[in-house]
Amino acid sequence: MKYIPEPFKIKSVEPLKVLTRSEREQKIMDAGYNLFGLSSKDVYIDLLTDSGTGAMSAQQWGAVMVGDESYAGASSFYKLRDTCKDIFGYGYVQPVHQGRAGEKVLMPIFLSPGKYSISNMFFDTTRAHVELAGGRAIDCVNPAARNPRTRASFKGNMDTARLVEIIKEKGAANVGVIVMTVTNNSAGGVPVSMANIRETADICRQYKIPYMLDAARFAENAFFIKREESGYEDKSILEIVREMFSYVDVFAMSCKKDGIVNIGGLVGVRDTNSNIIQKIKANTISYEGFYTYGGLSGRDLEALSVGLYEAIDENYLRYRIGQVEYLAARLDSAGIAYQSPVGGHGVFLDAADMFPHIPYTEYPAQVLALELYKEAGIRACDIGSYMLGNDPDTGKQLQSEFEFTRLAIPRRVYTQAHMDVVADALINIKARAGEIKRGYKILWEPDVLRHFQAQLEPIK
């Protein structure tokens, strides 16, 4: 249960307020039992997401001051392009304002009605953009991931045997793109091995299907490869990253994670002669802005150029993963189940294990997230059936493979004391879990990405 000391010192602080239990219960009721509806000032420890919530470094803030705000051809764009060439080895990179913008730009190029996209596991926005393009998303995750208590390396891998079966079943011509998500967020933030990335690439080449990397947490995945995969222990993080990206045709990335910025995303194409580059530029101009800024200011581009290098620093990554592992070790001591071994950006609590008597139609992962807020002002996120939503064809509630409550830890923000508050709150909830008899029902939901806006109420 050793805590890895921070490889930085704190230079600026933001005060936090702790509401009383009764105040928190009123706030969450007013928000329709939707944690996205809370005001951040009413949250003590915010683990809703690690997307855009990290703390930028002094070097990044300094870079902000030299941003070139020219509409076209800004020097800040060329600096970012050169950074991406160095780190990823890609000839063409396209800035966009965040990850889902990259998905909006890319997915219509590969998908249309009647097409399928297969992934080691889609996250919510990627799945939504597959469906918005007219396609259908199929998850094909490593079977070991389905048992959270089973400790196994690289649980985020693609099930390659099943992948081949699906391609043959649907027909290769009907599979528009295969997506490898690193780390595998929906399966618990667990990593993907280099061998699996390579094997999936061989399958894509065999069946002539485009291969895409969802690269939001590329640096964390590279750290796991270095630490746990034979043959990579002596390679640098940069060398591992370059190899990971060499196997795929395109990537989309939310830079709000391993870019350590508050806004920003990237799309990359390995082959500069690819015929999709002009389509990417056209979609970017339509949806985001001119292709040399892609919806970002010059100062955002500058901060990202610095942040991408900071994210692959091994001392930072050792601390980053170590902080998550410290929290997980405290939960081990209390017998609280989560996707194990823990992944890179957070702890994915097994809410079905905490509340075995609450069915998926009453959203046990949302129950646990709401109890955390009521217990200690901690905001977490459902990664279960509530987030998964309804079948786009039948309208029926889908059952998620996992009922996870995600504790996504922002980068360079919270300390050991904060992690202890989280662990203590969960221990208290576990002690009274049997007293929580029922879950929640949805009063209203939008058609797409419902968990951001849906209104719920407790089932009496």
C-alpha positions as CSV (number, residue, x, y, z in Angstrom):
1,M,0.0,0.0,0.0
2,K,3.0,2.3,-0.7
3,Y,2.1,5.7,-2.1
4,I,4.3,7.0,-4.9
5,P,5.4,10.5,-4.0
6,E,4.4,13.2,-6.5
7,P,7.2,14.1,-8.9
8,F,6.3,17.8,-8.8
9,K,5.5,20.5,-6.3
10,I,2.2,22.4,-6.0
11,K,2.3,26.0,-7.2
12,S,-1.3,27.0,-7.2
13,V,-4.3,25.9,-5.2
14,E,-8.1,26.0,-5.5
15,P,-10.2,26.0,-2.3
16,L,-12.8,23.2,-1.8
17,K,-16.1,23.3,0.2
18,V,-17.6,20.3,1.9
19,L,-21.4,20.3,2.1
20,T,-23.3,18.6,4.9
21,R,-25.0,15.2,4.2
22,S,-28.4,16.8,4.1
23,E,-27.2,19.5,1.7
24,R,-25.8,16.9,-0.6
25,E,-29.0,14.9,-0.6
26,Q,-30.9,18.0,-1.6
27,K,-28.4,18.9,-4.3
28,I,-28.5,15.5,-6.0
29,M,-32.3,15.3,-5.8
30,D,-32.5,18.8,-7.5
31,A,-30.1,17.4,-10.2
32,G,-32.6,14.6,-11.0
33,Y,-30.2,12.1,-9.5
34,N,-27.8,12.8,-12.4
35,L,-24.3,13.5,-11.3
36,F,-23.6,15.4,-14.5
37,G,-26.3,17.9,-13.3
38,L,-24.4,18.9,-10.2
39,S,-22.6,22.2,-9.9
40,S,-18.8,21.6,-9.4
41,K,-18.8,23.9,-6.4
42,D,-21.0,21.3,-4.6
43,V,-18.5,18.5,-5.2
44,Y,-15.6,17.9,-2.8
45,I,-13.6,15.3,-4.8
46,D,-14.5,15.1,-8.5
47,L,-13.8,11.8,-10.0
48,L,-16.5,12.0,-12.7
49,T,-13.9,12.0,-15.4
50,D,-10.1,12.3,-16.1
51,S,-11.0,14.2,-19.3
52,G,-9.8,17.8,-19.3
53,T,-9.6,17.8,-15.5
54,G,-5.8,17.6,-15.1
55,A,-3.5,20.3,-13.8
56,M,-1.3,21.9,-16.4
57,S,2.4,22.5,-15.7
58,A,4.2,25.8,-15.4
59,Q,5.8,24.9,-18.7
60,Q,2.4,24.5,-20.3
61,W,1.1,27.8,-18.9
62,G,4.3,29.5,-20.2
63,A,3.6,28.0,-23.6
64,V,0.1,29.5,-23.6
65,M,1.6,33.0,-23.8
66,V,3.3,32.4,-27.2
67,G,0.2,31.0,-28.9
68,D,-0.2,32.2,-32.5
69,E,-3.8,33.0,-33.0
70,S,-3.7,33.3,-36.8
71,Y,-6.7,31.7,-38.5
72,A,-4.7,29.7,-41.0
73,G,-1.2,28.4,-40.9
74,A,-0.4,29.4,-37.4
75,S,3.1,28.6,-36.1
76,S,1.5,26.9,-33.1
77,F,0.0,24.3,-35.5
78,Y,3.3,23.5,-37.1
79,K,4.9,23.1,-33.6
80,L,2.2,20.6,-32.7
81,R,2.6,18.8,-36.1
82,D,6.3,18.4,-35.4
83,T,5.7,17.1,-31.9
84,C,3.2,14.5,-33.2
85,K,5.7,13.5,-36.0
86,D,8.3,12.9,-33.3
87,I,6.1,11.0,-30.8
88,F,3.8,9.1,-33.1
89,G,5.7,8.9,-36.3
90,Y,2.7,10.1,-38.3
91,G,3.0,12.3,-41.4
92,Y,-0.5,13.9,-41.1
93,V,-2.1,15.1,-37.9
94,Q,-5.3,17.1,-37.6
95,P,-6.2,19.0,-34.4
96,V,-9.8,19.0,-33.3
97,H,-11.4,20.4,-30.2
98,Q,-11.7,17.1,-28.4
99,G,-12.0,13.3,-28.9
100,R,-15.6,13.0,-29.9
101,A,-14.9,15.7,-32.5
102,G,-12.3,13.4,-34.0
103,E,-14.8,10.6,-34.0
104,K,-17.3,12.8,-35.7
105,V,-14.7,13.6,-38.4
106,L,-13.6,10.0,-38.9
107,M,-16.5,7.7,-38.5
108,P,-18.6,8.9,-41.5
109,I,-15.6,8.3,-43.7
110,F,-15.6,4.6,-42.7
111,L,-19.2,3.9,-41.8
112,S,-22.7,4.1,-43.3
113,P,-26.0,2.2,-42.8
114,G,-25.4,-1.6,-43.0
115,K,-21.7,-1.3,-41.9
116,Y,-20.2,-2.6,-38.7
117,S,-17.4,-1.4,-36.5
118,I,-15.7,-3.9,-34.1
119,S,-13.7,-2.9,-31.0
120,N,-12.0,-4.4,-28.0
121,M,-14.7,-2.3,-26.3
122,F,-16.3,1.0,-27.4
123,F,-16.6,3.9,-25.0
124,D,-19.9,5.8,-25.0
125,T,-19.0,8.6,-27.4
126,T,-17.3,6.3,-29.9
127,R,-20.3,4.0,-29.9
128,A,-22.6,7.0,-30.4
129,H,-20.6,8.2,-33.4
130,V,-20.6,4.7,-34.9
131,E,-24.4,4.8,-34.6
132,L,-24.8,8.4,-35.8
133,A,-22.9,7.5,-38.9
134,G,-25.4,4.7,-39.5
135,G,-23.2,1.8,-38.4
136,R,-23.5,-0.7,-35.6
137,A,-20.9,-1.2,-32.9
138,I,-19.8,-4.7,-31.7
139,D,-17.6,-5.3,-28.7
140,C,-15.0,-8.0,-28.8
141,V,-13.2,-7.8,-25.5
142,N,-10.8,-10.3,-23.9
143,P,-12.9,-12.9,-22.0
144,A,-10.7,-12.5,-19.0
145,A,-12.0,-9.0,-18.5
146,R,-15.5,-10.3,-17.8
147,N,-14.5,-11.5,-14.3
148,P,-13.4,-8.4,-12.4
149,R,-11.9,-10.4,-9.5
150,T,-9.6,-12.4,-11.9
151,R,-6.2,-10.9,-12.0
152,A,-4.7,-11.2,-15.4
153,S,-2.3,-9.1,-17.5
154,F,-3.7,-7.1,-20.4
155,K,-7.4,-7.7,-19.8
156,G,-8.1,-4.9,-22.3
157,N,-7.0,-7.0,-25.3
158,M,-9.1,-7.7,-28.3
159,D,-10.5,-11.3,-28.5
160,T,-8.8,-12.0,-31.8
161,A,-10.4,-15.4,-32.3
162,R,-13.8,-13.9,-31.8
163,L,-12.9,-11.0,-34.1
164,V,-12.2,-13.3,-37.0
165,E,-15.5,-15.1,-36.3
166,I,-17.4,-11.8,-36.5
167,I,-15.7,-10.6,-39.7
168,K,-16.6,-13.9,-41.3
169,E,-20.2,-13.7,-40.0
170,K,-20.8,-10.1,-41.1
171,G,-18.5,-10.2,-44.2
172,A,-15.3,-8.3,-44.4
173,A,-16.8,-5.8,-46.9
174,N,-19.4,-4.9,-44.3
175,V,-16.9,-4.1,-41.6
176,G,-16.0,-0.4,-42.0
177,V,-13.3,0.0,-39.3
178,I,-11.8,-2.0,-36.5
179,V,-11.1,0.1,-33.4
180,M,-8.5,-0.7,-30.7
181,T,-9.0,1.4,-27.5
182,V,-5.9,1.9,-25.4
183,T,-6.3,1.7,-22.5
184,N,-9.6,-0.1,-22.6
185,N,-11.8,2.4,-20.8
186,S,-15.1,0.6,-20.7
187,A,-13.5,-2.7,-19.6
188,G,-11.9,-0.9,-16.6
189,G,-9.1,1.2,-17.9
190,V,-7.1,-2.0,-18.4
191,P,-4.2,-2.1,-20.9
192,V,-3.7,-3.8,-24.2
193,S,-0.5,-5.7,-25.0
194,M,1.7,-4.9,-28.0
195,A,1.4,-8.5,-29.2
196,N,-2.4,-8.0,-29.3
197,I,-2.2,-4.7,-31.2
198,R,0.1,-6.4,-33.7
199,E,-2.0,-9.5,-34.0
200,T,-5.1,-7.4,-34.6
201,A,-3.2,-5.5,-37.3
202,D,-2.4,-8.7,-39.1
203,I,-6.1,-9.6,-39.1
204,C,-7.0,-6.2,-40.5
205,R,-4.5,-6.5,-43.3
206,Q,-5.6,-10.0,-44.1
207,Y,-9.2,-8.9,-44.5
208,K,-8.4,-5.4,-45.9
209,I,-10.2,-3.5,-43.1
210,P,-9.0,-0.1,-41.9
211,Y,-7.5,-0.2,-38.4
212,M,-8.0,2.7,-36.0
213,L,-6.5,3.4,-32.6
214,D,-8.6,5.2,-30.0
215,A,-5.5,6.7,-28.3
216,A,-6.8,8.8,-25.5
217,R,-4.6,7.0,-22.9
218,F,-1.7,5.9,-25.1
219,A,1.0,6.9,-22.6
220,E,-0.5,4.9,-19.7
221,N,-0.9,1.9,-22.0
222,A,2.8,2.2,-23.0
223,F,3.8,2.2,-19.4
224,F,2.0,-1.1,-18.7
225,I,3.7,-2.6,-21.8
226,K,7.1,-1.5,-20.5
227,R,6.4,-2.9,-17.0
228,E,4.6,-6.1,-17.9
229,E,5.3,-7.3,-21.4
230,S,8.4,-9.4,-22.1
231,G,10.9,-7.7,-24.4
232,Y,9.9,-4.2,-23.6
233,E,11.4,-3.6,-20.2
234,D,14.5,-1.9,-21.7
235,K,12.7,0.2,-24.2
236,S,11.8,3.8,-23.6
237,I,8.2,4.9,-23.4
238,L,8.7,6.9,-26.6
239,E,10.0,3.8,-28.5
240,I,7.0,1.8,-27.3
241,V,4.5,4.6,-28.3
242,R,6.0,4.7,-31.8
243,E,5.7,1.0,-32.2
244,M,2.0,1.0,-31.0
245,F,1.1,3.6,-33.5
246,S,3.0,2.0,-36.4
247,Y,0.5,-0.9,-36.6
248,V,-2.6,1.2,-37.2
249,D,-3.8,3.2,-40.2
250,V,-5.4,6.1,-38.3
251,F,-5.9,7.3,-34.8
252,A,-8.3,9.5,-32.9
253,M,-7.3,10.9,-29.6
254,S,-8.9,13.0,-26.8
255,C,-5.9,15.0,-25.7
256,K,-7.8,15.9,-22.6
257,K,-6.4,12.7,-21.1
258,D,-2.8,11.9,-22.0
259,G,-2.3,15.2,-23.6
260,I,-2.8,16.7,-20.1
261,V,-4.7,19.7,-21.4
262,N,-8.2,21.0,-20.6
263,I,-9.3,21.0,-24.2
264,G,-8.1,19.4,-27.4
265,G,-8.0,16.3,-29.6
266,L,-6.1,14.8,-32.6
267,V,-6.8,12.8,-35.7
268,G,-3.8,11.2,-37.4
269,V,-3.1,9.3,-40.6
270,R,0.0,7.2,-41.0
271,D,0.2,7.2,-44.8
272,T,0.5,10.8,-46.1
273,N,-0.7,9.5,-49.5
274,S,-3.9,8.2,-48.1
275,N,-7.1,9.3,-49.9
276,I,-8.9,10.0,-46.7
277,I,-6.8,13.0,-45.7
278,Q,-8.8,15.4,-48.0
279,K,-12.0,13.9,-46.5
280,I,-10.7,14.6,-43.0
281,K,-9.8,18.2,-43.9
282,A,-13.3,18.7,-45.5
283,N,-15.1,17.3,-42.4
284,T,-12.9,19.4,-40.1
285,I,-13.6,22.6,-42.0
286,S,-17.3,21.8,-41.9
287,Y,-17.5,20.9,-38.2
288,E,-14.5,22.3,-36.4
289,G,-12.9,25.2,-38.2
290,F,-9.9,25.5,-40.6
291,Y,-7.7,22.4,-40.6
292,T,-4.7,24.2,-39.0
293,Y,-6.5,25.0,-35.9
294,G,-9.4,22.5,-35.8
295,G,-11.5,24.4,-33.2
296,L,-8.6,25.2,-30.9
297,S,-6.9,28.5,-30.1
298,G,-3.2,28.8,-30.8
299,R,-2.5,28.8,-27.0
300,D,-4.3,25.4,-26.8
301,L,-2.1,24.0,-29.5
302,E,1.0,25.3,-27.7
303,A,-0.1,23.7,-24.3
304,L,-0.8,20.4,-26.1
305,S,2.7,20.4,-27.7
306,V,4.2,20.5,-24.2
307,G,1.7,18.2,-22.6
308,L,2.3,15.3,-25.0
309,Y,5.9,15.2,-24.0
310,E,5.1,15.5,-20.3
311,A,2.7,12.5,-20.6
312,I,5.4,10.2,-21.8
313,D,7.8,11.0,-18.9
314,E,8.4,7.8,-17.1
315,N,8.7,9.4,-13.6
316,Y,5.3,11.0,-14.2
317,L,3.7,7.8,-15.4
318,R,5.1,5.8,-12.4
319,Y,3.4,8.3,-10.1
320,R,0.3,8.4,-12.1
321,I,-0.3,4.6,-12.2
322,G,1.0,4.3,-8.6
323,Q,-1.6,6.7,-7.3
324,V,-4.4,4.5,-8.8
325,E,-2.8,1.4,-7.4
326,Y,-2.6,2.9,-3.9
327,L,-6.3,3.5,-3.9
328,A,-6.9,-0.1,-5.2
329,A,-4.7,-1.6,-2.5
330,R,-6.8,0.1,0.2
331,L,-9.9,-1.4,-1.4
332,D,-8.3,-4.8,-1.4
333,S,-7.8,-4.5,2.3
334,A,-11.5,-3.8,2.7
335,G,-12.7,-6.6,0.4
336,I,-14.2,-4.1,-2.1
337,A,-14.3,-5.6,-5.6
338,Y,-13.1,-3.7,-8.7
339,Q,-11.7,-4.6,-12.1
340,S,-8.4,-6.1,-11.2
341,P,-5.6,-5.6,-11.6
342,V,-6.4,-1.9,-11.7
343,G,-5.9,0.1,-14.9
344,G,-4.3,3.4,-15.6
345,H,-6.7,6.2,-15.1
346,G,-9.0,5.1,-12.4
347,V,-10.6,2.4,-10.3
348,F,-13.6,0.7,-11.8
349,L,-15.7,-0.5,-8.8
350,D,-17.8,-3.7,-9.3
351,A,-21.2,-2.3,-8.3
352,A,-22.9,-5.6,-9.1
353,D,-20.8,-7.2,-6.4
354,M,-21.6,-4.4,-4.0
355,F,-25.4,-4.7,-4.7
356,P,-26.1,-8.2,-6.0
357,H,-29.8,-7.8,-5.2
358,I,-30.2,-4.7,-7.5
359,P,-30.9,-5.8,-11.2
360,Y,-29.3,-4.1,-14.1
361,T,-32.6,-2.5,-15.0
362,E,-32.3,-0.5,-11.8
363,Y,-28.7,0.6,-12.6
364,P,-26.5,-0.6,-9.7
365,A,-23.5,1.3,-10.9
366,Q,-25.5,4.5,-10.8
367,V,-26.7,3.6,-7.3
368,L,-23.1,3.3,-6.1
369,A,-22.1,6.6,-7.7
370,L,-25.0,8.4,-6.0
371,E,-24.2,6.8,-2.7
372,L,-20.6,8.1,-2.9
373,Y,-21.8,11.6,-3.4
374,K,-24.3,11.4,-0.5
375,E,-21.6,9.8,1.7
376,A,-18.7,12.2,1.1
377,G,-19.3,14.6,-1.7
378,I,-17.4,12.4,-4.2
379,R,-18.6,12.5,-7.8
380,A,-18.1,9.3,-9.8
381,C,-19.6,7.9,-13.0
382,D,-21.7,4.9,-14.1
383,I,-20.0,2.7,-16.7
384,G,-22.7,0.1,-16.8
385,S,-26.2,-0.5,-18.2
386,Y,-27.3,3.0,-17.4
387,M,-24.6,4.4,-19.6
388,L,-24.9,1.8,-22.3
389,G,-28.5,2.8,-22.9
390,N,-31.1,1.2,-25.2
391,D,-30.7,-1.0,-28.3
392,P,-30.8,1.4,-31.3
393,D,-33.0,-1.0,-33.3
394,T,-35.5,-2.3,-30.6
395,G,-35.4,0.5,-28.0
396,K,-35.0,-2.1,-25.2
397,Q,-32.6,-1.6,-22.3
398,L,-29.2,-3.2,-23.1
399,Q,-27.4,-5.2,-20.4
400,S,-23.8,-4.1,-20.0
401,E,-21.1,-6.8,-19.6
402,F,-20.0,-4.8,-16.5
403,E,-21.7,-2.7,-13.9
404,F,-18.8,-0.5,-13.1
405,T,-18.8,2.7,-11.1
406,R,-15.7,4.6,-12.3
407,L,-13.5,6.6,-10.1
408,A,-11.5,8.5,-12.8
409,I,-8.6,10.3,-11.2
410,P,-7.6,13.7,-12.7
411,R,-3.9,14.1,-13.5
412,R,-1.7,15.9,-11.0
413,V,-4.7,17.2,-9.0
414,Y,-5.4,15.1,-5.8
415,T,-3.1,13.9,-3.0
416,Q,-2.9,10.8,-0.8
417,A,-5.2,12.3,1.7
418,H,-7.9,12.6,-1.0
419,M,-7.5,9.0,-2.0
420,D,-7.9,8.0,1.7
421,V,-11.2,9.9,1.9
422,V,-12.5,8.0,-1.2
423,A,-11.4,4.6,0.3
424,D,-13.0,5.4,3.7
425,A,-16.3,6.5,2.0
426,L,-16.5,3.2,0.1
427,I,-15.8,1.2,3.2
428,N,-18.7,2.9,4.9
429,I,-21.0,2.2,1.9
430,K,-20.0,-1.4,1.8
431,A,-21.0,-1.7,5.5
432,R,-24.6,-0.6,4.8
433,A,-24.9,-2.0,1.2
434,G,-27.6,-4.5,2.3
435,E,-29.8,-1.6,3.5
436,I,-30.0,-0.1,0.0
437,K,-32.8,-2.3,-1.4
438,R,-33.8,-0.7,-4.8
439,G,-32.2,1.3,-7.6
440,Y,-33.5,4.1,-9.9
441,K,-35.8,4.5,-12.8
442,I,-35.5,7.0,-15.7
443,L,-38.2,9.7,-15.9
444,W,-36.8,11.2,-19.1
445,E,-33.9,10.5,-21.4
446,P,-32.6,11.9,-24.7
447,D,-32.1,9.6,-27.8
448,V,-28.3,9.6,-27.7
449,L,-25.8,9.5,-24.8
450,R,-28.6,9.6,-22.3
451,H,-26.5,9.5,-19.1
452,F,-25.4,13.1,-19.6
453,Q,-28.9,14.5,-19.4
454,A,-31.3,11.8,-18.1
455,Q,-33.5,12.5,-15.1
456,L,-34.1,9.7,-12.6
457,E,-35.9,9.0,-9.4
458,P,-35.5,6.4,-6.7
459,I,-37.7,3.3,-6.9
460,K,-39.7,3.2,-3.7
